[in-house]
């Protein structure tokens, strides 16, 4: 079994399985239906909501536990909550939380700054971002911290930027984003999914083998680890593709990237079939048990 087979099997391990996607979809539809009923008086499981974050960008990997959902409220409610003397943003989050409780009365539900958080007993967490659509398709959302304010985001632009570049790279951008989440989680690297997506987006634009198949995925992992290790440790933020939103660093990810780049160099040198077990052992030390023997 060669390199292409190794990384094809790895893909089967880092992609989210159908059972998990079905569970996510069921909860998403129940939440959306309740919000639509309470805020719009309609009975729809899909209208006015959107997966955002890693799941929305289609870069989440097996083991995902945090699901981000944007729900678009009727425009008239902005004026209502903006007219509050103090922290109408907190009141808005409370209204959304009360709505969700109509569907999940026994789940732990809380407001957390900008989102309503639903913690399910299986460890999965949904974060609901209530928002209003602006005329330029950005969203305005509430921030209840420090007395309350409004902030803007553009998740649709982020989703589209990742989608287009992934199509232009034979889906390698999304493969890379998912496998590097496995790397992050296995090694406890202080790095958000948004930062992984941002750096992968930048890296793959000019990567020599960006349109190749699984035979080159060992090189892709190796070269991206090097790319991450070369990021300035003095840099505190990067800009998200599509929206240009700020993506802050969470700590030193460069050191672990450099360590595993050196391991990946050795792994990539083992190309013969007879060297397969040794090669796969090195990749498992980088990615963990999801990289199967």
Secondary structure, 3 states (H helix, E strand, C coil): CCHHHHHHHHHHHHCCCHHHHHHHHHHHHHHHHHHHHHHHCCCCCCCCEEEEHHHHHCCCCCCCCEEEEEEECCCHHHHHHHCCCCCHHHHHHHHHHHHHHCCCCCCEEEEECCEEEEECCCCCEEEEEEEEECCCCCEEEEECHHHCEEEEECHHHHHHHHHHHHHHCCCHHHHHHHHHHHHHHHHCCCCCHHHHHHHHHHHHHCCCCCCCCHHHHHHHHHHHHHHHHCCCCCCCEEECCCCCCEEECCCCCHHHHHHHHHHHHHHHCCCCHHHHHHHHHHHHHHHCCCCCC
